[in-house]
Amino acid sequence: MNNKKKMEDFENEILSSDNLADVTTKEQNIAPLEAENPDENPGSADNMSEELEKLNDSYLRLMAEYDNYRKRTIKEKSELIKTGGEKAFTGLLPVIDDFERAIKTLETATDLSSVKEGILLIYNKFMSYLLQNGVKPIETIRQVFDPEMSEAVAMIPATNEEQKGKVIDNIQTGYTLYDKVIRHAKVIVAN
């Protein structure tokens, strides 16, 4: 009888463990379904709304940051435009000082050659300042006429074949700023 009882207990244990395995399997199969259906699982909807709020907040912060960047760059550009010429004008101030001294000297000067020399010094100082800042005069005399660099204001007959198509006289000097023409030279061309 003892053996019979042991056998029954063993069979009951097996049956109960099978039932437990079935219950565990059913729970595992239900869990993915709950995750897939947010309407049936209220905790999942809360997570999604929290995630949506985080993404919305992140988006709003990013847009505000971009708007601030755009406003800052517009302000910097306008400041640059306003004060961009400051360096150029600061460099011209010593030349203006020299002109003021030359004007005072003209009132009392008796030696014309020293006045000429002073004006030439001021002119050379001004031209060297322009060269330092990339402004160069356009060389035109005895050069082949280039319509991109010069403007022909008159044409005269050439005295020989070698002069044809070349610039004879420069009426107004042209200038380039870093190889870009900022003022065309006005010239007379031999035809």
Long-range contacts (C-beta under 8 A, 24 or more apart in sequence): 88-133, 91-129, 91-132, 91-133, 92-126, 92-129, 94-125, 95-122, 95-125, 95-126, 95-129, 98-122, 98-125, 130-175, 134-177, 134-178, 135-175, 135-176, 135-177, 135-182, 136-175, 136-176, 137-173, 137-174, 137-175, 138-173, 138-174, 138-175, 138-176, 138-181, 138-184, 138-185, 140-167, 140-170, 140-174, 140-185, 140-187, 141-167, 141-168, 141-169, 141-170, 142-166, 142-167, 143-167, 145-187, 145-189, 148-181, 149-174, 149-176, 149-181, 149-184, 149-185, 150-174, 150-184, 150-185, 150-186, 150-187, 151-184, 151-185, 151-186, 151-187, 152-187, 152-188, 152-189, 153-186, 153-187, 153-188, 154-188, 154-189, 155-188, 155-189, 155-190, 155-191, 156-188, 156-189, 156-190, 156-191, 157-190, 157-191, 158-190, 158-191, 159-190, 163-190, 164-190, 164-191, 165-189, 165-190, 165-191, 166-190
